[in-house]
Amino acid sequence: MMNKDAKIFIAGHEGMIGAALVRCLKTAGFNNLITKSFSQLELTNQSEVRKFFLQEEPEYVFLAPVKEGGILANTTYPAELIYVNLQIQTNIIHFASEVKVKKLLFLGSSCIYPKFCLQPMKEEALLTGLLEPTNEAYAIAKIAGVKMCQAYNKQYNTNFISVVPTNVYGPNDNFDLKTSHVIPGLIRKFHQSKIERKKEVIIWGSGTPRREFLFVDDFADACLFLMNKYDQSEIINVGYGKDVSIKELALTIKNVTEFDGELIFDGNKPDGMPYKLLDISKMNKLGWSAKTDLKKGLKKTYTRFKEIRRESKK
Ligand code: GDP
C-alpha cells in the first residue's frame, strides 16, 4: 500500500490518462505528487531523466502515455511513435530501477495482442501471433516496455507492473481529427455537423470492427487499485467487459450529440483490428470492475467538449 505522503511521480500528466491519474490520486488523499511539464523535463532525453531521478528519488512511478494516437496517427507517424515511446520508457524504467523506486506501473495497450487473437483476449495471448499492421510500431514499443519491466524484475528484483488498458476515452481527450481515437473524433464530427446543419457524418471504415471502451476515471481508479494490490510481473488487462461495433458506437454518439442526419461509412479508410475485447477475469477476481457505462461516459465527455469550445471562444 502506498502511504498518503509517498513521493509519486506521474509521467505524462499532461495527457488524458495522466491527468486523470493525478485527479484520482489527489482525491484519494495523496499529497506528494511530482509532475513535470515537457519544458521542465524532456522525457526522451536520457541525461535529463537520469538527473531527475537522482535528484527527486520518487518512491512510486506511474508511466502514463505521452505520445499515442488513433488509427490515422498510427499509420502516419509510426516512426515518431516507436522512437518517442521506446526512448521515454527506456529512460524511466532504467533510472527508476537505478534509484530503487518501490514500484512502477507501466501502461501497455490492447494493440499489443495479435491481430487475430481469440476473443476476449487473455493475458497469455501476448506474442502468440502477428500484430495488426496499422499499429505495429506503437505495439512493438509497448511490448518492449512490458518485457523490459519483466527483465528488470528478474535481474534487479524490482516491482514493475504492466497494465494493459482497452481503448480509454473521456473529458480532455485529444479531439484533433488527424490524431484522435474514434470517440473524440466522432464527438467532434457529430457536433460540427449539428452546428453546421450538415446532412451527414462520415465514419471511417466499414462500421463492423468491434471495440471496448473504458471511461478514463474508471481506468485511473484501476491503476491506483493495482498499484496497491498487484505485485506480479505478468501483464494484467483492464477493460469494461463489453464491446460495441463502430456502427453502434456512432449511433450512440449521434444520440448523445443530438445530430439528426445520416451516417456514411467510408470504406477507403482502414478498419484496423476486427475485434479488440479484453478478457478481464483476472482483474475481476482481484475485486475490481468499471463503474461508468458507455452512454454515461459519452455524455460526460460531450459536456466537457462543449465547455472547452465555449471557453476557447471567449
Ligand atoms: P484503434 O482502436 O487502434 O483501431 O483506433 P481508433 O480508435 O482510431 O479507431 C477505431 C475504429 O474506429 C477503426 O476501425 C476506425 O477506422 C474507426 N473510426 C471511424 N470513424 C473514425 C474517426 O473519425 N476517427 C478515428 N480515429 N477512428 C474512426
Residues whose N, C-alpha, C, O or C-beta is under 5 A from the ligand:
A	BS01	GDP	G70 I71 S180 H181 V182 G185 L186 I202 I203 W204 G205 P209 I246 P270 D271 G272 M273
